[in-house]
Amino acid sequence: MEQTPLLAGQYASTLDKRHPVWIVLRELLWLIGSSGPTVVAYFLQVSLQIAPIVCLGHLGTTELAAYALGSMFAGVTGWSLAVGIVTAMDVNKEEFEDEDLTYLGVQLQKTLMSLAGLFIPVSFVWWHATSLLTFLGQSDEITHLAGLYIRYLLIGAPAYFCFEALKKFCQTQGIVSVPTKVLMVVSPINAILNYVLIFQRDLGLIGASVAISITYWLLFISMVLFIVFVQGKEAWGGWSRQAFSDCSTFFIHAFVGIFMVCSEWWAFEILTLAASYIGVVDLASQSIMMTIASTTFILPFGISVSGANRIDHWLECADTRYAKYAANSAVLLSIFFGAGMSVFYKLAAPRLAALFTSQSDLAEVLVAVLPLVGLCQMFESISTVASGILRGMNRPQISTYLTLSTYYCLIFPLSFILAFGFDFGIQGLWIGMIVGFAINASIQLLYLCTTVDWQHEVDLANGVGDIEAEEDPSTGKVQED
């Protein structure tokens, strides 16, 4: 819930007399400023993947391709399942707020036990990753290296599982800045570890795996220390037998979380797997392009989060005019950013290629395909911000189902036909994504422009729509009558 002073009542009436352009400009500035913390937090998280990509990109094409394949395998068979289970901790959030705070500690125990159970099959699958990847038709050299990478990644898997659980444990208490603070300390260490182990110790791909595993343990230990000595331990009531009660409900929500997380997570990994069938160079270049795209995607994602909060804020203030201005401003900002990114990718392609690799074959593919990545980012930016607007209206299911349908019913078939049927190669994968996100963005914008009744949204946000919010001039807080 937004904590900044809310503009309603008499103050909003004063602003209503100003020119709409001034109001839109004010909303644009607010969205840019408020998205900062989100951008920083997610950049630090993405940076954990940037370091090994950069190092391996300068080491060799085969090593980078094996890393991409190994990361894809780990994401599909491990990380996504763990994150899905962790979402079950959100389920009874309102209940524990009204009862004993240690109820969340019980939820954490259930989550940790579930993750411990998950680790057993994950260990078996990861240990035999080489055989499974060979079964999928990958080359022996790549599968051997990817299998080694995944085996050493097992060292850090328990720490990653526990870190995700503790992160959710803090976030559900409202302590949302903890992961960011921890990542600010650990992220530079991760970069140093990758450089030292890959180049100085001459461990190559294994060095990247060990560096990531050490990083995950540092994240986990840092989270534990923060909770114990700074904030968060109030919700931990010690180990309790309550953790074994009502497990069926927890598991149902965990399975739902796994389905939702994996449906979206696997969508990105499927494209990486598809690139592996085109060629080693294409697989390696795809991993670089996905990393670059994930980094620049942080900006529209931050705008999306801020836009959702802003619209939710104005709807609860029962102000239809400002809610609409906030939505229009967010869309305008997404279009501006998307167009800017498209130009940036076109102009900066050679420099980006040189930054991420010293291999001439990789650089050639990157320079050719990065402009397509920029065009894809333009439409994805609009789609992401439109999804944020729908979340602010408490309609997240619309964008979720539309996005999943876009991937599995449009992007994948079209991308595979272009890449393999028409021999467009990796360019075909990205052209399919461009078309998919363009249609996704168009549908969401069409829905927002033609279907949304802002007065109805205000009524829904305020129960029956008869709550009038006014600002206390002495405190800057909203009082509801």
C-alpha positions in Angstrom: 0.0 0.0 0.0 1.4 3.4 -0.9 2.6 5.5 2.0 3.2 8.8 0.2 0.8 11.7 0.8 -2.4 11.1 -1.1 -3.9 13.8 -3.2 -7.6 13.8 -2.6 -10.3 16.0 -1.2 -9.7 19.7 -1.5 -6.1 19.3 -2.6 -7.1 17.1 -5.6 -9.8 19.7 -6.4 -7.1 22.3 -6.6 -5.0 20.2 -9.0 -8.1 19.5 -11.1 -8.0 23.2 -12.1 -4.5 22.8 -13.6 -3.9 21.9 -17.2 -4.0 18.1 -18.0 -0.5 18.2 -19.4 0.8 19.4 -16.1 -1.0 16.6 -14.3 0.4 14.0 -16.7 3.9 15.4 -16.4 3.6 15.2 -12.6 2.4 11.5 -12.8 5.3 10.7 -15.2 7.9 12.2 -12.7 6.3 10.3 -9.8 6.4 7.0 -11.7 10.1 7.5 -12.7 11.1 8.4 -9.1 9.1 5.7 -7.3 10.3 2.9 -9.6 13.9 3.5 -8.4 13.9 1.0 -5.5 12.3 -1.7 -7.5 14.8 -1.2 -10.4 17.8 -1.4 -8.0 16.5 -4.5 -6.2 15.9 -6.5 -9.4 19.1 -5.2 -11.1 21.1 -6.6 -8.1 19.3 -9.9 -8.5 19.9 -10.1 -12.3 23.6 -9.1 -11.8 24.2 -12.5 -10.2 23.7 -14.0 -13.7 25.5 -11.2 -15.6 28.9 -11.9 -14.0 29.2 -15.6 -15.2 27.8 -14.7 -18.6 30.4 -12.0 -19.2 33.3 -14.1 -17.9 32.3 -17.2 -19.9 31.6 -15.1 -23.0 35.2 -14.1 -23.0 36.4 -17.7 -22.2 34.8 -19.6 -25.1 31.7 -20.3 -27.0 31.4 -24.0 -25.9 31.6 -23.0 -22.2 29.0 -20.3 -22.5 26.7 -22.7 -24.4 27.1 -25.3 -21.7 26.4 -22.7 -19.1 23.2 -21.7 -20.9 22.0 -25.3 -21.2 22.9 -26.1 -17.6 21.1 -22.9 -16.3 18.1 -23.8 -18.3 18.0 -27.3 -16.9 18.5 -26.1 -13.4 15.7 -23.5 -13.8 13.2 -26.0 -15.2 13.9 -28.9 -12.8 14.8 -27.0 -9.6 14.6 -23.3 -9.2 11.1 -22.8 -10.6 9.7 -25.6 -8.5 11.2 -24.1 -5.3 9.9 -20.6 -6.0 6.5 -22.1 -6.7 6.4 -23.9 -3.3 7.5 -20.7 -1.6 4.5 -18.8 -2.9 2.3 -20.9 -0.6 3.5 -18.7 2.3 1.4 -15.9 0.9 -1.9 -17.7 1.3 -3.0 -17.0 4.8 -1.2 -13.6 5.2 -4.4 -11.9 6.4 -5.0 -14.6 9.0 -1.7 -14.3 10.7 -2.0 -10.5 10.7 -5.1 -10.8 12.8 -3.7 -13.6 15.1 -0.3 -14.4 16.6 2.6 -13.3 14.4 4.3 -16.6 14.9 1.7 -18.2 12.6 4.1 -17.1 9.8 6.9 -19.0 11.4 4.7 -22.2 11.2 4.2 -21.4 7.5 8.0 -21.1 7.1 8.5 -24.5 8.7 6.1 -26.1 6.3 7.9 -24.5 3.4 11.3 -25.5 4.6 10.2 -29.1 5.0 8.6 -29.1 1.6 11.8 -27.7 0.1 13.8 -30.4 1.9 11.6 -33.0 0.3 12.0 -31.4 -3.1 15.8 -31.5 -2.8 15.8 -35.3 -2.9 14.4 -35.8 -6.4 16.2 -32.6 -7.6 19.5 -34.1 -6.5 18.8 -37.3 -8.4 17.8 -35.5 -11.5 20.7 -33.1 -11.4 23.2 -35.8 -10.8 22.1 -37.6 -14.0 21.7 -34.3 -16.0 24.3 -35.4 -18.6 22.2 -38.5 -19.5 19.0 -36.5 -19.6 20.4 -33.8 -21.8 21.9 -36.3 -24.1 18.4 -37.9 -24.3 17.1 -34.5 -25.4 19.4 -34.7 -28.4 22.2 -32.4 -27.3 25.8 -32.9 -28.4 28.1 -34.9 -26.1 30.6 -32.1 -25.5 28.0 -29.7 -24.4 26.1 -32.2 -22.3 29.3 -33.3 -20.5 30.2 -29.7 -19.5 26.6 -28.8 -18.6 26.3 -31.9 -16.5 29.5 -30.9 -14.5 28.1 -27.4 -14.1 24.8 -28.8 -12.7 26.5 -31.2 -10.3 28.6 -28.5 -8.7 25.5 -26.3 -8.6 24.0 -28.9 -6.2 26.3 -27.5 -3.5 24.4 -24.2 -3.5 20.9 -25.6 -4.2 19.9 -26.0 -0.5 21.0 -22.5 0.3 19.0 -21.1 -2.7 15.9 -22.9 -1.5 16.2 -21.6 2.0 17.1 -18.1 0.8 13.9 -17.9 -1.2 11.9 -19.1 1.8 13.5 -16.6 4.2 13.0 -13.8 1.6 9.3 -14.5 1.5 9.3 -14.8 5.3 10.5 -11.2 5.5 8.4 -9.8 2.7 5.2 -11.2 4.2 6.0 -9.3 7.4 6.4 -6.2 5.3 10.2 -6.1 5.6 10.6 -5.8 1.8 14.0 -4.1 1.7 16.0 -7.0 3.2 16.8 -8.9 0.0 18.0 -5.7 -1.6 20.3 -4.9 1.3 21.7 -8.4 1.3 22.2 -8.4 -2.5 24.1 -5.1 -2.3 26.7 -6.8 -0.2 26.8 -10.2 -1.9 26.5 -9.1 -5.6 30.0 -7.6 -5.8 31.4 -10.6 -4.1 29.7 -12.8 -6.7 31.4 -10.9 -9.5 34.8 -11.2 -7.9 34.3 -14.9 -7.3 33.4 -15.6 -10.9 36.5 -13.7 -12.2 38.9 -15.4 -9.7 37.6 -18.9 -10.1 37.1 -18.8 -13.9 40.3 -17.0 -14.9 42.7 -16.8 -12.0 42.1 -20.4 -10.8 41.6 -21.6 -14.3 38.4 -23.6 -13.4 36.4 -22.5 -16.3 32.7 -23.5 -16.3 33.2 -25.3 -13.0 34.5 -22.1 -11.5 31.2 -20.3 -12.5 29.2 -23.1 -10.8 31.2 -23.0 -7.6 31.0 -19.2 -7.5 27.2 -19.3 -7.8 27.0 -21.9 -5.1 29.1 -19.9 -2.7 27.0 -16.8 -3.6 23.8 -18.6 -2.6 25.3 -19.7 0.7 26.3 -16.1 1.4 22.8 -14.9 0.6 21.3 -17.5 2.9 23.7 -16.8 5.8 23.2 -13.1 5.4 19.4 -13.4 5.5 19.6 -15.5 8.7 21.9 -13.0 10.4 19.6 -10.1 9.4 16.5 -11.9 10.8 18.2 -12.9 14.0 20.1 -9.7 14.8 18.1 -6.9 13.0 14.5 -7.6 12.2 12.1 -10.4 11.5 12.7 -13.0 14.3 9.4 -11.8 16.0 7.5 -14.1 13.6 9.6 -17.1 14.5 8.1 -19.0 17.5 10.5 -21.9 17.4 9.9 -25.4 15.9 6.3 -26.4 16.4 4.1 -29.5 15.8 1.7 -27.1 14.1 3.9 -27.4 11.1 2.4 -30.8 10.5 -1.2 -29.6 10.8 -3.4 -28.8 7.8 -0.7 -29.8 5.4 -3.1 -30.7 2.6 -4.2 -27.1 2.3 -0.6 -25.9 2.2 0.3 -28.5 -0.5 -2.7 -27.5 -2.6 -1.6 -23.9 -2.6 2.0 -25.0 -3.2 1.0 -27.0 -6.3 -1.0 -24.0 -7.6 2.0 -21.8 -7.0 4.3 -24.3 -8.9 1.9 -24.3 -11.8 1.7 -20.5 -12.1 5.5 -20.0 -11.6 6.6 -22.8 -13.9 4.1 -21.8 -16.6 5.8 -18.5 -17.0 9.4 -19.5 -16.1 9.5 -22.4 -18.5 8.4 -20.2 -21.3 11.7 -18.4 -21.3 13.7 -21.7 -20.9 11.9 -23.3 -23.8 13.2 -20.7 -26.1 16.8 -21.4 -24.8 16.3 -25.1 -25.4 15.0 -24.3 -28.9 18.2 -22.2 -29.6 20.3 -25.3 -28.6 18.9 -27.2 -31.6 20.0 -24.5 -34.0 23.7 -24.6 -33.0 26.3 -24.1 -30.3 26.9 -20.5 -31.3 23.2 -19.7 -31.4 22.7 -21.2 -27.9 25.6 -19.2 -26.5 24.4 -16.0 -28.2 20.9 -16.6 -27.0 22.1 -16.7 -23.4 23.8 -13.3 -23.8 20.8 -11.7 -25.5 18.4 -13.0 -22.8 20.7 -11.6 -20.1 20.9 -8.2 -21.8 17.1 -8.3 -22.3 16.5 -9.2 -18.7 18.7 -6.3 -17.6 16.9 -3.7 -19.6 13.5 -5.2 -18.8 14.1 -4.1 -15.2 13.1 -0.5 -16.1 9.6 -1.2 -17.5 9.1 -3.7 -14.8 9.8 -1.0 -12.2 7.4 1.3 -14.0 4.8 -1.5 -13.9 5.1 -2.0 -10.2 4.9 1.8 -9.5 2.0 2.1 -11.9 0.1 -0.6 -10.1 0.6 1.1 -6.8 -0.3 4.5 -8.1 -3.6 3.4 -9.8 -4.6 1.4 -6.7 -3.9 4.5 -4.7 -6.1 6.8 -6.8 -8.9 4.2 -6.9 -9.0 4.0 -3.2 -9.1 7.7 -3.1 -12.3 7.5 -5.2 -10.7 9.7 -7.9 -11.5 8.4 -11.4 -9.8 11.3 -13.2 -6.5 10.8 -11.5 -6.6 7.0 -11.9 -7.1 7.5 -15.6 -4.3 10.0 -15.8 -2.0 7.6 -13.9 -2.8 4.8 -16.3 -2.3 7.0 -19.4 1.0 8.3 -18.0 2.3 4.8 -17.4 1.4 3.7 -20.9 3.0 6.9 -22.4 6.2 6.2 -20.4 6.3 2.6 -21.5 6.0 3.6 -25.2 8.7 6.2 -24.7 11.0 3.7 -23.0 10.3 1.0 -25.5 11.1 3.2 -28.5 14.3 4.4 -26.8 15.3 0.8 -26.1 14.7 -0.2 -29.7 17.0 2.6 -30.9 19.6 1.8 -28.1 19.8 -1.9 -29.1 20.3 -0.9 -32.8 23.0 1.6 -32.1 24.8 -0.1 -29.3 24.8 -3.7 -30.7 28.5 -3.7 -31.5 29.5 -2.3 -28.1 27.3 -4.8 -26.3 28.7 -7.6 -28.2 32.3 -6.5 -27.4 31.3 -6.2 -23.7 29.9 -9.7 -23.4 32.3 -11.7 -25.6 35.6 -11.7 -27.4 34.6 -14.6 -29.7 34.1 -13.3 -33.3 31.4 -15.9 -34.2 29.3 -14.9 -31.1 29.8 -11.2 -31.8 28.6 -11.6 -35.4 25.4 -13.2 -34.3 24.8 -10.6 -31.5 25.3 -7.6 -33.8 22.8 -9.2 -36.3 20.1 -10.1 -33.8 20.3 -7.5 -31.0 18.2 -5.0 -33.0 15.4 -7.6 -33.1 15.8 -7.9 -29.3 15.3 -4.2 -29.0 12.1 -4.3 -31.1 10.9 -7.1 -28.9 11.6 -5.0 -25.8 9.5 -2.2 -27.1 6.4 -4.3 -27.3 7.2 -6.2 -24.1 7.6 -2.9 -22.3 4.1 -1.8 -23.2 2.7 -5.2 -22.4 4.4 -5.3 -19.0 3.2 -1.8 -18.0 -0.3 -2.6 -19.2 -0.2 -5.7 -16.9 0.8 -3.4 -14.0 -2.3 -1.2 -14.7 -4.5 -4.3 -14.6 -2.9 -5.3 -11.3 -3.6 -1.9 -9.9 -7.2 -2.5 -10.8 -7.1 -5.9 -9.0 -7.4 -7.8 -12.3 -4.1 -9.6 -12.5 -5.7 -12.8 -13.8 -6.4 -11.1 -17.1 -2.8 -10.3 -18.0 -1.6 -13.6 -16.5 -3.8 -15.8 -18.7 -3.2 -13.6 -21.7 0.5 -13.7 -21.3 0.5 -17.5 -20.9 -1.7 -17.9 -23.9 0.5 -15.6 -25.9 3.6 -17.8 -25.2 2.1 -21.2 -25.6 -0.4 -20.6 -28.3 1.3 -17.9 -30.4 5.0 -17.3 -29.7 6.2 -20.9 -29.5 4.4 -22.1 -32.7 5.4 -19.1 -34.7 9.0 -19.0 -33.4 9.5 -22.7 -34.1 8.0 -22.5 -37.6 10.2 -19.5 -38.5 13.4 -20.9 -36.9 13.2 -24.4 -38.2 10.5 -24.5 -40.9 11.8 -21.5 -42.8 15.4 -21.8 -41.6 15.4 -18.3 -40.1 17.5 -19.7 -37.2 17.7 -17.7 -34.0 16.3 -14.6 -35.8 13.1 -16.6 -36.2 12.8 -17.1 -32.5 13.0 -13.4 -31.8 10.6 -12.5 -34.7 8.1 -14.8 -33.2 8.5 -13.1 -29.8 8.1 -9.7 -31.5 4.8 -10.6 -33.1 3.6 -12.3 -29.9 4.3 -9.3 -27.6 2.9 -6.9 -30.2 -0.4 -8.7 -30.2 -0.3 -9.1 -26.4 0.3 -5.4 -25.9 -2.4 -4.4 -28.4 -5.0 -6.6 -26.8 -4.3 -5.2 -23.3 -4.3 -1.6 -24.5 -7.6 -2.3 -26.4 -9.1 -3.7 -23.2 -8.0 -0.7 -21.2 -9.2 1.8 -23.7 -12.6 0.3 -24.6 -13.7 -1.8 -21.7 -12.6 -0.2 -18.4 -15.2 1.9 -16.6 -13.1 3.9 -14.1 -16.1 4.8 -11.9 -16.9 1.1 -11.6 -13.3 0.4 -10.7 -13.5 3.0 -8.0 -16.7 1.4 -6.7 -15.0 -2.0 -6.6 -11.9 -0.6 -4.8 -14.0 1.0 -2.1 -16.6 -1.7 -1.5 -19.7 0.1 -2.5 -18.0 3.2 -3.8 -19.2 5.6 -1.0 -16.0 6.1 0.8 -14.7 9.6 0.5 -11.0 10.1 1.2 -9.7 13.4 2.5 -6.2 14.5 3.3 -5.2 15.8 6.7 -3.1 18.9 5.9 -1.2 18.6 9.2 0.0 15.0 8.6 -0.4 14.5 4.9 -2.2 11.2 5.5 -5.6 10.2 4.2 -8.6 10.0 6.5 -11.7 8.0 5.4 -15.1 9.2 6.4 
